[in-house]
Amino acid sequence: MSEDFESELRAALRPVEPSAEFSRKLLANVTAGEAAPRKPRKLGPGAGRPLVWWFTASLAACLIMAVGIQQHQQQQRLRQTGLEARREVEQALRLTSQKLNLAFEAIKSQSTATDEKSGV
């Protein structure tokens, strides 16, 4: 089956000599310098569609990037503010702990001093 198909395909695609009229017309066109007529450029609404599409796409990409960068910067500022607040809270807790320890020691020393005076 495969060999039959190949032989039929070769027979169908064999080189064919062009007609004399075709050759004459082709040579006449080449020597006369006639090129295929070009399409006139449109100047109307559909003239620059690829250019407009690329411009629109690039503008949209720039806007998306700008919004993304702005959000990233806002997140960084919020994170920085949060870290500063955390440091302040830790410092306040350390200071409070120190003051409470001092107060506890003062109360403890007063308590032992009164116990010694009372003789307990």
Residue, then its C-alpha position, 0 to 999 in steps of 0.5 A: m500500500s505504501e509503495d502504491f501511494e508513493s508512486e501515485l504521489r510521484a506521478a501527481l507531483r512530477p515536473v510539468e513543462p509550462s505552456a509557451e503562452f505562460s512563458r511568453k507572458l512571464l517574460a513580457n512582464v519581466t522585461a517590461g518591468e511591471a511589478a505586481p500592483r501594490k495595495p494603497r496604504k490606508l489612511g483611515p481608522g484601520a491604518g495603523r492597527p498593529l502599531v496601535w495595538w502595540f502602543t496600547a499593549s505597552l501602555a497597559a504593561c507600563l500601567i501594570m508595572a507602575v501599580g505593582i511598583q507602587q504597591h511594593q513600595q507601600q508594603q515596604r513602608l508598612r513593614q518598616t513602620g511595623l518593625e519600628a513599632r515592634r522595636e519601640v514596644e520591646q524597648a518599652l517592655r524592657l524599661t517596664s520590666q526594669k522598673l517593676n523589678l526595682a519596685f519589687e526589690a524596694i517593696k521586698s527590702q521594706s518588707t524585710a526591714t519591717d519584719e526585722k523591726s517587729g521581731v518576726 
